[in-house]
């Protein structure tokens, strides 16, 4: 199953809910889940923060669901 869909369904949300949160059309959000278009970095950041996970988890680069420790940029 697609990670975005899995994360969304774990919270009992609809695509339209996430599209509204991300300020994108529902059709675009659907394309993100179906991997038909690339997800912009700013959207990936918002998704990772919303789901309290890492961008790497969303992109299948890791199976570790918990987010990385936040770094402080000086």
PDB file of N, CA, C, O and CB in Angstrom:
ATOM      1  N   UNK A   1       0.843  -1.187   0.000  1.00  0.00           N
ATOM      2  CA  UNK A   1       0.000   0.000   0.000  1.00  0.00           C
ATOM      3  C   UNK A   1       0.886   1.247   0.000  1.00  0.00           C
ATOM      4  O   UNK A   1       1.978   1.250   0.568  1.00  0.00           O
ATOM      5  CB  UNK A   1      -0.958   0.000   1.226  1.00  0.00           C
ATOM      6  N   UNK A   2       0.415   2.258  -0.620  1.00  0.00           N
ATOM      7  CA  UNK A   2       1.113   3.529  -0.681  1.00  0.00           C
ATOM      8  C   UNK A   2       1.224   4.136   0.718  1.00  0.00           C
ATOM      9  O   UNK A   2       0.254   4.149   1.476  1.00  0.00           O
ATOM     10  CB  UNK A   2       0.394   4.495  -1.636  1.00  0.00           C
ATOM     11  N   UNK A   3       2.412   4.637   1.048  1.00  0.00           N
ATOM     12  CA  UNK A   3       2.634   5.192   2.390  1.00  0.00           C
ATOM     13  C   UNK A   3       1.709   6.368   2.691  1.00  0.00           C
ATOM     14  O   UNK A   3       1.159   6.453   3.789  1.00  0.00           O
ATOM     15  CB  UNK A   3       4.082   5.633   2.539  1.00  0.00           C
ATOM     16  N   UNK A   4       1.531   7.270   1.739  1.00  0.00           N
ATOM     17  CA  UNK A   4       0.651   8.417   1.994  1.00  0.00           C
ATOM     18  C   UNK A   4      -0.767   7.948   2.287  1.00  0.00           C
ATOM     19  O   UNK A   4      -1.413   8.449   3.207  1.00  0.00           O
ATOM     20  CB  UNK A   4       0.651   9.383   0.792  1.00  0.00           C
ATOM     21  N   UNK A   5      -1.238   7.008   1.522  1.00  0.00           N
ATOM     22  CA  UNK A   5      -2.585   6.488   1.733  1.00  0.00           C
ATOM     23  C   UNK A   5      -2.679   5.806   3.096  1.00  0.00           C
ATOM     24  O   UNK A   5      -3.657   5.982   3.822  1.00  0.00           O
ATOM     25  CB  UNK A   5      -2.969   5.504   0.609  1.00  0.00           C
ATOM     26  N   UNK A   6      -1.664   5.035   3.429  1.00  0.00           N
ATOM     27  CA  UNK A   6      -1.636   4.340   4.715  1.00  0.00           C
ATOM     28  C   UNK A   6      -1.664   5.343   5.873  1.00  0.00           C
ATOM     29  O   UNK A   6      -2.441   5.184   6.814  1.00  0.00           O
ATOM     30  CB  UNK A   6      -0.386   3.443   4.815  1.00  0.00           C
ATOM     31  N   UNK A   7      -0.828   6.361   5.803  1.00  0.00           N
ATOM     32  CA  UNK A   7      -0.791   7.374   6.854  1.00  0.00           C
ATOM     33  C   UNK A   7      -2.134   8.097   6.963  1.00  0.00           C
ATOM     34  O   UNK A   7      -2.631   8.332   8.064  1.00  0.00           O
ATOM     35  CB  UNK A   7       0.334   8.382   6.584  1.00  0.00           C
ATOM     36  N   UNK A   8      -2.703   8.439   5.838  1.00  0.00           N
ATOM     37  CA  UNK A   8      -3.994   9.145   5.818  1.00  0.00           C
ATOM     38  C   UNK A   8      -5.097   8.274   6.398  1.00  0.00           C
ATOM     39  O   UNK A   8      -5.873   8.734   7.235  1.00  0.00           O
ATOM     40  CB  UNK A   8      -4.360   9.568   4.384  1.00  0.00           C
ATOM     41  N   UNK A   9      -5.173   7.035   5.966  1.00  0.00           N
ATOM     42  CA  UNK A   9      -6.230   6.149   6.444  1.00  0.00           C
ATOM     43  C   UNK A   9      -6.069   5.782   7.914  1.00  0.00           C
ATOM     44  O   UNK A   9      -7.060   5.531   8.600  1.00  0.00           O
ATOM     45  CB  UNK A   9      -6.261   4.893   5.612  1.00  0.00           C
ATOM     46  N   UNK A  10      -4.837   5.748   8.404  1.00  0.00           N
ATOM     47  CA  UNK A  10      -4.611   5.493   9.834  1.00  0.00           C
ATOM     48  C   UNK A  10      -5.264   6.564  10.696  1.00  0.00           C
ATOM     49  O   UNK A  10      -5.592   6.316  11.856  1.00  0.00           O
ATOM     50  CB  UNK A  10      -3.109   5.426  10.136  1.00  0.00           C
ATOM     51  N   UNK A  11      -5.451   7.742  10.139  1.00  0.00           N
ATOM     52  CA  UNK A  11      -6.092   8.849  10.870  1.00  0.00           C
ATOM     53  C   UNK A  11      -7.537   9.068  10.437  1.00  0.00           C
ATOM     54  O   UNK A  11      -8.148  10.082  10.774  1.00  0.00           O
ATOM     55  CB  UNK A  11      -5.302  10.136  10.671  1.00  0.00           C
ATOM     56  N   UNK A  12      -8.071   8.123   9.695  1.00  0.00           N
ATOM     57  CA  UNK A  12      -9.465   8.195   9.228  1.00  0.00           C
ATOM     58  C   UNK A  12      -9.765   9.494   8.483  1.00  0.00           C
ATOM     59  O   UNK A  12     -10.793  10.134   8.703  1.00  0.00           O
ATOM     60  CB  UNK A  12     -10.416   8.057  10.407  1.00  0.00           C
ATOM     61  N   UNK A  13      -8.846   9.862   7.603  1.00  0.00           N
ATOM     62  CA  UNK A  13      -9.006  11.073   6.801  1.00  0.00           C
ATOM     63  C   UNK A  13      -9.321  10.715   5.355  1.00  0.00           C
ATOM     64  O   UNK A  13      -9.023   9.614   4.892  1.00  0.00           O
ATOM     65  CB  UNK A  13      -7.738  11.943   6.872  1.00  0.00           C
ATOM     66  N   UNK A  14      -9.922  11.654   4.661  1.00  0.00           N
ATOM     67  CA  UNK A  14     -10.180  11.520   3.235  1.00  0.00           C
ATOM     68  C   UNK A  14      -9.144  12.326   2.461  1.00  0.00           C
ATOM     69  O   UNK A  14      -8.492  13.212   3.012  1.00  0.00           O
ATOM     70  CB  UNK A  14     -11.617  11.986   2.884  1.00  0.00           C
ATOM     71  N   UNK A  15      -9.004  12.012   1.192  1.00  0.00           N
ATOM     72  CA  UNK A  15      -8.085  12.787   0.353  1.00  0.00           C
ATOM     73  C   UNK A  15      -8.446  14.263   0.385  1.00  0.00           C
ATOM     74  O   UNK A  15      -7.560  15.118   0.417  1.00  0.00           O
ATOM     75  CB  UNK A  15      -8.104  12.270  -1.095  1.00  0.00           C
ATOM     76  N   UNK A  16      -9.735  14.571   0.378  1.00  0.00           N
ATOM     77  CA  UNK A  16     -10.154  15.974   0.382  1.00  0.00           C
ATOM     78  C   UNK A  16      -9.702  16.688   1.656  1.00  0.00           C
ATOM     79  O   UNK A  16      -9.435  17.889   1.624  1.00  0.00           O
ATOM     80  CB  UNK A  16     -11.677  16.074   0.240  1.00  0.00           C
ATOM     81  N   UNK A  17      -9.612  15.966   2.778  1.00  0.00           N
ATOM     82  CA  UNK A  17      -9.138  16.562   4.031  1.00  0.00           C
ATOM     83  C   UNK A  17      -7.673  16.975   3.907  1.00  0.00           C
ATOM     84  O   UNK A  17      -7.287  18.076   4.301  1.00  0.00           O
ATOM     85  CB  UNK A  17      -9.316  15.575   5.204  1.00  0.00           C
ATOM     86  N   UNK A  18      -6.869  16.072   3.354  1.00  0.00           N
ATOM     87  CA  UNK A  18      -5.446  16.377   3.205  1.00  0.00           C
ATOM     88  C   UNK A  18      -5.213  17.449   2.147  1.00  0.00           C
ATOM     89  O   UNK A  18      -4.338  18.301   2.295  1.00  0.00           O
ATOM     90  CB  UNK A  18      -4.669  15.113   2.844  1.00  0.00           C
ATOM     91  N   UNK A  19      -5.997  17.398   1.089  1.00  0.00           N
ATOM     92  CA  UNK A  19      -5.870  18.412   0.041  1.00  0.00           C
ATOM     93  C   UNK A  19      -6.151  19.796   0.616  1.00  0.00           C
ATOM     94  O   UNK A  19      -5.455  20.761   0.301  1.00  0.00           O
ATOM     95  CB  UNK A  19      -6.831  18.110  -1.135  1.00  0.00           C
ATOM     96  N   UNK A  20      -7.165  19.885   1.453  1.00  0.00           N
ATOM     97  CA  UNK A  20      -7.495  21.173   2.078  1.00  0.00           C
ATOM     98  C   UNK A  20      -6.363  21.628   2.993  1.00  0.00           C
ATOM     99  O   UNK A  20      -5.967  22.792   2.954  1.00  0.00           O
ATOM    100  CB  UNK A  20      -8.816  21.071   2.876  1.00  0.00           C
ATOM    101  N   UNK A  21      -5.838  20.720   3.816  1.00  0.00           N
ATOM    102  CA  UNK A  21      -4.733  21.055   4.713  1.00  0.00           C
ATOM    103  C   UNK A  21      -3.513  21.549   3.934  1.00  0.00           C
ATOM    104  O   UNK A  21      -2.844  22.495   4.348  1.00  0.00           O
ATOM    105  CB  UNK A  21      -4.354  19.838   5.563  1.00  0.00           C
ATOM    106  N   UNK A  22      -3.234  20.902   2.808  1.00  0.00           N
ATOM    107  CA  UNK A  22      -2.055  21.246   2.006  1.00  0.00           C
ATOM    108  C   UNK A  22      -2.313  22.389   1.023  1.00  0.00           C
ATOM    109  O   UNK A  22      -1.394  22.883   0.370  1.00  0.00           O
ATOM    110  CB  UNK A  22      -1.584  20.028   1.245  1.00  0.00           C
ATOM    111  N   UNK A  23      -3.577  22.799   0.930  1.00  0.00           N
ATOM    112  CA  UNK A  23      -3.959  23.866   0.008  1.00  0.00           C
ATOM    113  C   UNK A  23      -3.662  23.488  -1.451  1.00  0.00           C
ATOM    114  O   UNK A  23      -3.108  24.275  -2.219  1.00  0.00           O
ATOM    115  CB  UNK A  23      -3.226  25.162   0.373  1.00  0.00           C
ATOM    116  N   UNK A  24      -4.051  22.253  -1.802  1.00  0.00           N
ATOM    117  CA  UNK A  24      -3.915  21.760  -3.176  1.00  0.00           C
ATOM    118  C   UNK A  24      -5.260  21.174  -3.600  1.00  0.00           C
ATOM    119  O   UNK A  24      -6.109  20.896  -2.754  1.00  0.00           O
ATOM    120  CB  UNK A  24      -2.764  20.688  -3.295  1.00  0.00           C
ATOM    121  N   UNK A  25      -5.454  20.989  -4.882  1.00  0.00           N
ATOM    122  CA  UNK A  25      -6.665  20.333  -5.380  1.00  0.00           C
ATOM    123  C   UNK A  25      -6.658  18.868  -4.957  1.00  0.00           C
ATOM    124  O   UNK A  25      -5.607  18.237  -4.844  1.00  0.00           O
ATOM    125  CB  UNK A  25      -6.769  20.456  -6.929  1.00  0.00           C
ATOM    126  N   UNK A  26      -7.843  18.353  -4.730  1.00  0.00           N
ATOM    127  CA  UNK A  26      -7.959  16.943  -4.365  1.00  0.00           C
ATOM    128  C   UNK A  26      -7.403  16.053  -5.466  1.00  0.00           C
ATOM    129  O   UNK A  26      -6.828  15.002  -5.183  1.00  0.00           O
ATOM    130  CB  UNK A  26      -9.420  16.579  -4.079  1.00  0.00           C
ATOM    131  N   UNK A  27      -7.567  16.465  -6.716  1.00  0.00           N
ATOM    132  CA  UNK A  27      -7.045  15.660  -7.821  1.00  0.00           C
ATOM    133  C   UNK A  27      -5.516  15.594  -7.783  1.00  0.00           C
ATOM    134  O   UNK A  27      -4.934  14.558  -8.103  1.00  0.00           O
ATOM    135  CB  UNK A  27      -7.514  16.234  -9.166  1.00  0.00           C
ATOM    136  N   UNK A  28      -4.872  16.681  -7.399  1.00  0.00           N
ATOM    137  CA  UNK A  28      -3.411  16.654  -7.265  1.00  0.00           C
ATOM    138  C   UNK A  28      -2.988  15.754  -6.109  1.00  0.00           C
ATOM    139  O   UNK A  28      -2.029  14.989  -6.218  1.00  0.00           O
ATOM    140  CB  UNK A  28      -2.862  18.077  -7.055  1.00  0.00           C
ATOM    141  N   UNK A  29      -3.721  15.857  -4.997  1.00  0.00           N
ATOM    142  CA  UNK A  29      -3.375  15.003  -3.866  1.00  0.00           C
ATOM    143  C   UNK A  29      -3.510  13.528  -4.249  1.00  0.00           C
ATOM    144  O   UNK A  29      -2.674  12.705  -3.877  1.00  0.00           O
ATOM    145  CB  UNK A  29      -4.268  15.328  -2.653  1.00  0.00           C
ATOM    146  N   UNK A  30      -4.553  13.207  -4.985  1.00  0.00           N
ATOM    147  CA  UNK A  30      -4.738  11.840  -5.461  1.00  0.00           C
ATOM    148  C   UNK A  30      -3.545  11.395  -6.300  1.00  0.00           C
ATOM    149  O   UNK A  30      -3.094  10.255  -6.185  1.00  0.00           O
ATOM    150  CB  UNK A  30      -6.033  11.727  -6.276  1.00  0.00           C
ATOM    151  N   UNK A  31      -3.039  12.279  -7.134  1.00  0.00           N
ATOM    152  CA  UNK A  31      -1.873  11.952  -7.962  1.00  0.00           C
ATOM    153  C   UNK A  31      -0.631  11.734  -7.111  1.00  0.00           C
ATOM    154  O   UNK A  31       0.222  10.920  -7.467  1.00  0.00           O
ATOM    155  CB  UNK A  31      -1.613  13.062  -8.983  1.00  0.00           C
ATOM    156  N   UNK A  32      -0.510  12.451  -5.982  1.00  0.00           N
ATOM    157  CA  UNK A  32       0.609  12.201  -5.062  1.00  0.00           C
ATOM    158  C   UNK A  32       0.522  10.773  -4.536  1.00  0.00           C
ATOM    159  O   UNK A  32       1.513  10.042  -4.534  1.00  0.00           O
ATOM    160  CB  UNK A  32       0.604  13.220  -3.880  1.00  0.00           C
ATOM    161  N   UNK A  33      -0.671  10.382  -4.090  1.00  0.00           N
ATOM    162  CA  UNK A  33      -0.843   9.035  -3.542  1.00  0.00           C
ATOM    163  C   UNK A  33      -0.601   7.953  -4.591  1.00  0.00           C
ATOM    164  O   UNK A  33      -0.045   6.898  -4.288  1.00  0.00           O
ATOM    165  CB  UNK A  33      -2.241   8.884  -2.963  1.00  0.00           C
ATOM    166  N   UNK A  34      -1.015   8.216  -5.800  1.00  0.00           N
ATOM    167  CA  UNK A  34      -0.851   7.240  -6.879  1.00  0.00           C
ATOM    168  C   UNK A  34       0.539   7.290  -7.513  1.00  0.00           C
ATOM    169  O   UNK A  34       0.850   6.515  -8.418  1.00  0.00           O
ATOM    170  CB  UNK A  34      -1.902   7.472  -7.946  1.00  0.00           C
ATOM    171  N   UNK A  35       1.367   8.211  -7.024  1.00  0.00           N
ATOM    172  CA  UNK A  35       2.729   8.404  -7.516  1.00  0.00           C
ATOM    173  C   UNK A  35       2.747   8.744  -9.003  1.00  0.00           C
ATOM    174  O   UNK A  35       3.646   8.335  -9.737  1.00  0.00           O
ATOM    175  CB  UNK A  35       3.563   7.156  -7.260  1.00  0.00           C
ATOM    176  N   UNK A  36       1.742   9.495  -9.429  1.00  0.00           N
ATOM    177  CA  UNK A  36       1.675   9.928 -10.828  1.00  0.00           C
ATOM    178  C   UNK A  36       2.412  11.239 -11.045  1.00  0.00           C
ATOM    179  O   UNK A  36       2.846  11.533 -12.158  1.00  0.00           O
ATOM    180  CB  UNK A  36       0.225  10.075 -11.269  1.00  0.00           C
ATOM    181  N   UNK A  37       2.557  12.030  -9.981  1.00  0.00           N
ATOM    182  CA  UNK A  37       3.348  13.264 -10.056  1.00  0.00           C
ATOM    183  C   UNK A  37       4.234  13.340  -8.824  1.00  0.00           C
ATOM    184  O   UNK A  37       3.918  12.776  -7.777  1.00  0.00           O
ATOM    185  CB  UNK A  37       2.430  14.530 -10.162  1.00  0.00           C
ATOM    186  N   UNK A  38       5.345  14.045  -8.964  1.00  0.00           N
ATOM    187  CA  UNK A  38       6.256  14.231  -7.843  1.00  0.00           C
ATOM    188  C   UNK A  38       5.666  15.205  -6.833  1.00  0.00           C
ATOM    189  O   UNK A  38       4.982  16.163  -7.193  1.00  0.00           O
ATOM    190  CB  UNK A  38       7.620  14.733  -8.333  1.00  0.00           C
ATOM    191  N   UNK A  39       5.940  14.942  -5.582  1.00  0.00           N
ATOM    192  CA  UNK A  39       5.452  15.801  -4.507  1.00  0.00           C
ATOM    193  C   UNK A  39       6.477  16.906  -4.275  1.00  0.00           C
ATOM    194  O   UNK A  39       7.650  16.613  -4.044  1.00  0.00           O
ATOM    195  CB  UNK A  39       5.196  14.984  -3.194  1.00  0.00           C
ATOM    196  N   UNK A  40       6.055  18.172  -4.331  1.00  0.00           N
ATOM    197  CA  UNK A  40       6.995  19.267  -4.063  1.00  0.00           C
ATOM    198  C   UNK A  40       7.574  19.162  -2.644  1.00  0.00           C
ATOM    199  O   UNK A  40       6.915  18.669  -1.729  1.00  0.00           O
ATOM    200  CB  UNK A  40       6.293  20.632  -4.251  1.00  0.00           C
ATOM    201  N   UNK A  41       8.787  19.623  -2.482  1.00  0.00           N
ATOM    202  CA  UNK A  41       9.481  19.527  -1.195  1.00  0.00           C
ATOM    203  C   UNK A  41       8.680  20.199  -0.082  1.00  0.00           C
ATOM    204  O   UNK A  41       8.579  19.653   1.016  1.00  0.00           O
ATOM    205  CB  UNK A  41      10.875  20.160  -1.294  1.00  0.00           C
ATOM    206  N   UNK A  42       8.122  21.346  -0.342  1.00  0.00           N
ATOM    207  CA  UNK A  42       7.350  22.055   0.696  1.00  0.00           C
ATOM    208  C   UNK A  42       6.165  21.216   1.159  1.00  0.00           C
ATOM    209  O   UNK A  42       5.811  21.239   2.337  1.00  0.00           O
ATOM    210  CB  UNK A  42       6.853  23.419   0.169  1.00  0.00           C
ATOM    211  N   UNK A  43       5.555  20.480   0.245  1.00  0.00           N
ATOM    212  CA  UNK A  43       4.434  19.598   0.587  1.00  0.00           C
ATOM    213  C   UNK A  43       4.938  18.396   1.383  1.00  0.00           C
ATOM    214  O   UNK A  43       4.297  17.973   2.345  1.00  0.00           O
ATOM    215  CB  UNK A  43       3.693  19.126  -0.695  1.00  0.00           C
ATOM    216  N   UNK A  44       6.078  17.849   0.987  1.00  0.00           N
ATOM    217  CA  UNK A  44       6.673  16.737   1.738  1.00  0.00           C
ATOM    218  C   UNK A  44       6.957  17.138   3.181  1.00  0.00           C
ATOM    219  O   UNK A  44       6.704  16.363   4.103  1.00  0.00           O
ATOM    220  CB  UNK A  44       7.967  16.265   1.061  1.00  0.00           C
ATOM    221  N   UNK A  45       7.478  18.341   3.378  1.00  0.00           N
ATOM    222  CA  UNK A  45       7.756  18.826   4.733  1.00  0.00           C
ATOM    223  C   UNK A  45       6.479  18.909   5.548  1.00  0.00           C
ATOM    224  O   UNK A  45       6.444  18.485   6.703  1.00  0.00           O
ATOM    225  CB  UNK A  45       8.438  20.198   4.687  1.00  0.00           C
ATOM    226  N   UNK A  46       5.429  19.455   4.947  1.00  0.00           N
ATOM    227  CA  UNK A  46       4.149  19.578   5.649  1.00  0.00           C
ATOM    228  C   UNK A  46       3.575  18.208   5.999  1.00  0.00           C
ATOM    229  O   UNK A  46       3.053  18.009   7.095  1.00  0.00           O
ATOM    230  CB  UNK A  46       3.147  20.363   4.795  1.00  0.00           C
ATOM    231  N   UNK A  47       3.675  17.270   5.064  1.00  0.00           N
ATOM    232  CA  UNK A  47       3.179  15.914   5.308  1.00  0.00           C
ATOM    233  C   UNK A  47       3.951  15.236   6.436  1.00  0.00           C
ATOM    234  O   UNK A  47       3.353  14.626   7.323  1.00  0.00           O
ATOM    235  CB  UNK A  47       3.275  15.075   4.031  1.00  0.00           C
ATOM    236  N   UNK A  48       5.264  15.342   6.403  1.00  0.00           N
ATOM    237  CA  UNK A  48       6.086  14.716   7.442  1.00  0.00           C
ATOM    238  C   UNK A  48       5.770  15.310   8.811  1.00  0.00           C
ATOM    239  O   UNK A  48       5.670  14.580   9.797  1.00  0.00           O
ATOM    240  CB  UNK A  48       7.583  14.888   7.122  1.00  0.00           C
ATOM    241  N   UNK A  49       5.614  16.617   8.874  1.00  0.00           N
ATOM    242  CA  UNK A  49       5.263  17.257  10.146  1.00  0.00           C
ATOM    243  C   UNK A  49       3.870  16.847  10.610  1.00  0.00           C
ATOM    244  O   UNK A  49       3.664  16.549  11.787  1.00  0.00           O
ATOM    245  CB  UNK A  49       5.340  18.779  10.015  1.00  0.00           C
ATOM    246  N   UNK A  50       2.926  16.834   9.692  1.00  0.00           N
ATOM    247  CA  UNK A  50       1.545  16.486  10.038  1.00  0.00           C
ATOM    248  C   UNK A  50       1.450  15.058  10.581  1.00  0.00           C
ATOM    249  O   UNK A  50       0.786  14.811  11.588  1.00  0.00           O
ATOM    250  CB  UNK A  50       0.634  16.643   8.812  1.00  0.00           C
ATOM    251  N   UNK A  51       2.115  14.131   9.909  1.00  0.00           N
ATOM    252  CA  UNK A  51       2.048  12.731  10.310  1.00  0.00           C
ATOM    253  C   UNK A  51       3.119  12.346  11.336  1.00  0.00           C
ATOM    254  O   UNK A  51       3.199  11.186  11.743  1.00  0.00           O
ATOM    255  CB  UNK A  51       2.177  11.854   9.094  1.00  0.00           C
ATOM    256  N   UNK A  52       3.935  13.309  11.751  1.00  0.00           N
ATOM    257  CA  UNK A  52       4.997  13.072  12.729  1.00  0.00           C
ATOM    258  C   UNK A  52       5.886  11.909  12.297  1.00  0.00           C
ATOM    259  O   UNK A  52       6.115  10.952  13.038  1.00  0.00           O
ATOM    260  CB  UNK A  52       4.398  12.793  14.115  1.00  0.00           C
ATOM    261  N   UNK A  53       6.371  12.034  11.076  1.00  0.00           N
ATOM    262  CA  UNK A  53       7.263  11.033  10.505  1.00  0.00           C
ATOM    263  C   UNK A  53       8.351  11.757   9.712  1.00  0.00           C
ATOM    264  O   UNK A  53       8.452  12.982   9.778  1.00  0.00           O
ATOM    265  CB  UNK A  53       6.479  10.021   9.599  1.00  0.00           C
ATOM    266  N   UNK A  54       9.148  11.026   8.977  1.00  0.00           N
ATOM    267  CA  UNK A  54      10.196  11.652   8.173  1.00  0.00           C
ATOM    268  C   UNK A  54       9.822  11.621   6.689  1.00  0.00           C
ATOM    269  O   UNK A  54       9.017  10.801   6.248  1.00  0.00           O
ATOM    270  CB  UNK A  54      11.549  10.943   8.400  1.00  0.00           C
ATOM    271  N   UNK A  55      10.414  12.514   5.956  1.00  0.00           N
ATOM    272  CA  UNK A  55      10.240  12.509   4.500  1.00  0.00           C
ATOM    273  C   UNK A  55      10.770  11.195   3.943  1.00  0.00           C
ATOM    274  O   UNK A  55      10.192  10.644   3.006  1.00  0.00           O
ATOM    275  CB  UNK A  55      10.967  13.724   3.838  1.00  0.00           C
ATOM    276  N   UNK A  56      11.848  10.695   4.500  1.00  0.00           N
ATOM    277  CA  UNK A  56      12.403   9.421   4.041  1.00  0.00           C
ATOM    278  C   UNK A  56      11.392   8.280   4.195  1.00  0.00           C
ATOM    279  O   UNK A  56      11.325   7.395   3.342  1.00  0.00           O
ATOM    280  CB  UNK A  56      13.685   9.093   4.817  1.00  0.00           C
ATOM    281  N   UNK A  57      10.616   8.297   5.262  1.00  0.00           N
ATOM    282  CA  UNK A  57       9.592   7.257   5.428  1.00  0.00           C
ATOM    283  C   UNK A  57       8.537   7.378   4.333  1.00  0.00           C
ATOM    284  O   UNK A  57       8.133   6.376   3.744  1.00  0.00           O
ATOM    285  CB  UNK A  57       8.930   7.354   6.826  1.00  0.00           C
ATOM    286  N   UNK A  58       8.094   8.591   4.063  1.00  0.00           N
ATOM    287  CA  UNK A  58       7.078   8.821   3.033  1.00  0.00           C
ATOM    288  C   UNK A  58       7.585   8.353   1.673  1.00  0.00           C
ATOM    289  O   UNK A  58       6.816   7.822   0.872  1.00  0.00           O
ATOM    290  CB  UNK A  58       6.690  10.314   2.973  1.00  0.00           C
ATOM    291  N   UNK A  59       8.876   8.547   1.411  1.00  0.00           N
ATOM    292  CA  UNK A  59       9.472   8.210   0.120  1.00  0.00           C
ATOM    293  C   UNK A  59      10.074   6.800   0.072  1.00  0.00           C
ATOM    294  O   UNK A  59      10.815   6.481  -0.858  1.00  0.00           O
ATOM    295  CB  UNK A  59      10.535   9.217  -0.216  1.00  0.00           C
ATOM    296  N   UNK A  60       9.769   5.962   1.053  1.00  0.00           N
ATOM    297  CA  UNK A  60      10.252   4.571   1.099  1.00  0.00           C
ATOM    298  C   UNK A  60      11.775   4.454   1.223  1.00  0.00           C
ATOM    299  O   UNK A  60      12.344   3.436   0.830  1.00  0.00           O
ATOM    300  CB  UNK A  60       9.801   3.838  -0.144  1.00  0.00           C
ATOM    301  N   UNK A  61      12.427   5.460   1.752  1.00  0.00           N
ATOM    302  CA  UNK A  61      13.876   5.372   1.934  1.00  0.00           C
ATOM    303  C   UNK A  61      14.228   4.717   3.260  1.00  0.00           C
ATOM    304  O   UNK A  61      15.380   4.348   3.488  1.00  0.00           O
ATOM    305  CB  UNK A  61      14.507   6.760   1.856  1.00  0.00           C
ATOM    306  N   UNK A  62      13.244   4.572   4.129  1.00  0.00           N
ATOM    307  CA  UNK A  62      13.408   3.883   5.405  1.00  0.00           C
ATOM    308  C   UNK A  62      12.063   3.279   5.798  1.00  0.00           C
ATOM    309  O   UNK A  62      11.006   3.721   5.347  1.00  0.00           O
ATOM    310  CB  UNK A  62      13.936   4.856   6.514  1.00  0.00           C
ATOM    311  N   UNK A  63      12.128   2.268   6.641  1.00  0.00           N
ATOM    312  CA  UNK A  63      10.905   1.700   7.200  1.00  0.00           C
ATOM    313  C   UNK A  63      10.678   2.194   8.626  1.00  0.00           C
ATOM    314  O   UNK A  63       9.708   1.806   9.277  1.00  0.00           O
ATOM    315  CB  UNK A  63      10.966   0.167   7.175  1.00  0.00           C
ATOM    316  N   UNK A  64      11.571   3.047   9.105  1.00  0.00           N
ATOM    317  CA  UNK A  64      11.455   3.630  10.444  1.00  0.00           C
ATOM    318  C   UNK A  64      10.427   4.754  10.389  1.00  0.00           C
ATOM    319  O   UNK A  64      10.635   5.768   9.723  1.00  0.00           O
ATOM    320  CB  UNK A  64      12.840   4.159  10.961  1.00  0.00           C
ATOM    321  N   UNK A  65       9.324   4.565  11.092  1.00  0.00           N
ATOM    322  CA  UNK A  65       8.222   5.522  10.998  1.00  0.00           C
ATOM    323  C   UNK A  65       8.437   6.786  11.831  1.00  0.00           C
ATOM    324  O   UNK A  65       7.928   7.850  11.482  1.00  0.00           O
ATOM    325  CB  UNK A  65       6.946   4.859  11.427  1.00  0.00           C
ATOM    326  N   UNK A  66       9.182   6.677  12.920  1.00  0.00           N
ATOM    327  CA  UNK A  66       9.344   7.853  13.782  1.00  0.00           C
ATOM    328  C   UNK A  66      10.226   8.902  13.093  1.00  0.00           C
ATOM    329  O   UNK A  66      11.111   8.560  12.308  1.00  0.00           O
ATOM    330  CB  UNK A  66       9.958   7.447  15.150  1.00  0.00           C
ATOM    331  N   UNK A  67       9.977  10.161  13.389  1.00  0.00           N
ATOM    332  CA  UNK A  67      10.743  11.228  12.732  1.00  0.00           C
ATOM    333  C   UNK A  67      12.164  11.309  13.281  1.00  0.00           C
ATOM    334  O   UNK A  67      12.471  10.789  14.353  1.00  0.00           O
ATOM    335  CB  UNK A  67      10.037  12.579  12.910  1.00  0.00           C
ATOM    336  N   UNK A  68      13.008  11.970  12.521  1.00  0.00           N
ATOM    337  CA  UNK A  68      14.362  12.235  12.980  1.00  0.00           C
ATOM    338  C   UNK A  68      14.328  13.303  14.043  1.00  0.00           C
ATOM    339  O   UNK A  68      13.393  14.100  14.116  1.00  0.00           O
ATOM    340  CB  UNK A  68      15.271  12.656  11.817  1.00  0.00           C
ATOM    341  N   UNK A  69      15.341  13.312  14.856  1.00  0.00           N
ATOM    342  CA  UNK A  69      15.473  14.361  15.857  1.00  0.00           C
ATOM    343  C   UNK A  69      15.676  15.681  15.122  1.00  0.00           C
ATOM    344  O   UNK A  69      16.493  15.773  14.206  1.00  0.00           O
ATOM    345  CB  UNK A  69      16.657  14.067  16.846  1.00  0.00           C
ATOM    346  N   UNK A  70      14.928  16.696  15.531  1.00  0.00           N
ATOM    347  CA  UNK A  70      15.029  18.017  14.906  1.00  0.00           C
ATOM    348  C   UNK A  70      16.371  18.633  15.222  1.00  0.00           C
ATOM    349  O   UNK A  70      16.843  18.573  16.358  1.00  0.00           O
ATOM    350  CB  UNK A  70      13.892  18.941  15.377  1.00  0.00           C
ATOM    351  N   UNK A  71      16.984  19.227  14.214  1.00  0.00           N
ATOM    352  CA  UNK A  71      18.259  19.914  14.432  1.00  0.00           C
ATOM    353  C   UNK A  71      17.995  21.418  14.560  1.00  0.00           C
ATOM    354  O   UNK A  71      17.041  21.953  13.996  1.00  0.00           O
ATOM    355  CB  UNK A  71      19.267  19.619  13.264  1.00  0.00           C
ATOM    356  N   UNK A  72      18.836  22.050  15.288  1.00  0.00           N
ATOM    357  CA  UNK A  72      18.717  23.504  15.472  1.00  0.00           C
ATOM    358  C   UNK A  72      19.670  24.168  14.495  1.00  0.00           C
ATOM    359  O   UNK A  72      20.878  23.932  14.531  1.00  0.00           O
ATOM    360  CB  UNK A  72      19.031  23.936  16.958  1.00  0.00           C
ATOM    361  N   UNK A  73      19.127  24.984  13.640  1.00  0.00           N
ATOM    362  CA  UNK A  73      19.936  25.698  12.646  1.00  0.00           C
ATOM    363  C   UNK A  73      20.284  27.053  13.223  1.00  0.00           C
ATOM    364  O   UNK A  73      19.413  27.813  13.647  1.00  0.00           O
ATOM    365  CB  UNK A  73      19.183  25.844  11.276  1.00  0.00           C
ATOM    366  N   UNK A  74      21.590  27.343  13.230  1.00  0.00           N
ATOM    367  CA  UNK A  74      22.038  28.636  13.768  1.00  0.00           C
ATOM    368  C   UNK A  74      22.289  29.618  12.682  1.00  0.00           C
ATOM    369  O   UNK A  74      22.671  30.755  12.954  1.00  0.00           O
ATOM    370  CB  UNK A  74      23.284  28.477  14.593  1.00  0.00           C
TER     371      UNK A  74
END
